[in-house]
Amino acid sequence: MRDASRPDVPRPDAPKPDAPLLGIDLGGTTTRIGIFASPDAPRFTVLARFPTDADYGHALDQIAHETRRGMGAAWAQLAGVGVAIGAQVARDGQGVLTSPNLPDYVGRPLVADLAARLGCPVRLAHDGVCGVLAERRFGALLAYERAAYLTLSTGTGAAIHLRTAATALTISIQVGHQLLDGNPLPCLCGQVGCLETLTGGRQIALREGRPPAEIDDPLFWEGLAQKVALGLVNLAQLTRVEAVAVSGGIALARPALRPRLRELVSARLRDATLLVLDAALGEDAPLVGAAALLAEPEERILH
């Protein structure tokens, strides 16, 4: 008997125009799957949540299995899938270029492999891209033409969204891998001195022997806030974005961090202004943005 989560199993019916969409937030620690009625609304139903498998093939098999188990017969009507991933996406948007936290995914045809398992079109983007799309369309960044999204989680990632009267462009940036002078710490990416060595959950846990959620030392959190603020000041000076929505597990678990970031950024900026905002969609921003990818023209996203 063939496993219907495998690529050689066809779907029985063609998708209907009003068919459901799938959003997937494939993070370095946790994977979440949600069902959306439309890419034009942030409402969704959680289908599954489980630890991200570091093994590429097992991870895609699990996504397919959880999708079919949760949707039942409706699985055959899926219109499309959007995936937010905590990794740098290749320029063609078809797979992962680099990922310190998911190395087994690098160089794999992720879009083609997942499309084969689920039998419908798949779009892929960095989780920061999906986060800024969601917050720009439905959340804290609605009023801003030059906006950014920052996630402080397993890693430290970001994306910017620039809009004019004629068009818009969403750009993934490696904010966590900007180099800080005087930082001697080796990063999982292979560089020395990356911001993420001081702000990324996985690298903090490796260095401290415990996750950030278990650290109560005020000096640790002040140091982290200082480094993140420096990264945001650099971001504002280089891109001229007006506002940044901050989210991710570390930021959401530490409510005092975001007000402190506002103070530090405001104190350091001179010839630019950057509003540090709470992400209105919270941890759901990358998931909502993953579904929104399906309505976003590919040429408007720079991976």
C-alpha positions, 0 to 999 in steps of 0.5 A: 500500500502506497503512502499518500504523503509520498511524491508518487501519489497523485491528488484525486481532484483538481483544486476548486477556486474557493479551496483552502490555503495552507500556511507553514511557519518552518522555524529553527525550533518549531513548525506550525501549520495553519489553514486559511480561507484566503491570503487576503485575511489573517484568520486561520485555523491551527492544523498542527504544531510540532518540533522542527525535524532537523532531517530534511526528508523526515520534516517534509514527510511529517508536514505532509502527514500532519496536513493529510491527518488534519484536513482529511478529505479536504486535503485533496482540494488545497489551492496552494501552500506558502512556507515561511522558513528561518533560513536564507532562501535561494535567489530563485525562491526554490530552496535554502541557500544557507541555514546555520540552524537547519543545515540539512535543508541547504541546497535541497529543492524544497519547493518542488519536494513539498509540492510533490508531497502535497500536490499543489503550488508552493511558495517559499520565503524567509520568515522575516519576509513573511513577517513584514508582509503580514504586519504591512498588510494586517498589523502594526506596519499598515501606515508605513511605506518603508517598514521592517520586521525583526524576529528574535528567536532561534536566530535573528532575522529581518526583512524590509518592505519598501512601497512607492505609488507604482510598486512595492519590494520586499527584501530579505536581509541577514541582519543577524549576520552583520559583524560587530567590531570587538565581538570575538565569538564564532557564529554557526554561519562560519563568520566571527563576530555576528550579531546573532552570536549575542542575540540568537536563541540557539547560540545563547543556549550553546554558550550559556548552557540554558535557553534565554527563557531561563536566564533572569540576569538583568545584566544579560538582558541589558547587554542583549538589548544594547546589541539588538538596538545597535543592529536596529540603528544600523538597519535604519541608517542603511535602509531608511526604514521608518518603523520596525515590528519586533517579534519572535519567541525571545521578544515575546517572552520578555515584555520589557525588552521592546520598550528598552529597545525603543529607548536605546534606538531613540538615544542613538539615532541622529539623522534618521527616525525608527519607530520600534513597534510590537508586532500586532500579530505576535508569533503568528506574523510569519504564518499569516505572511506565508499564506499571504505569499500566495497573493504576492507577485514573485517579482516583488520579493527579493530573496 
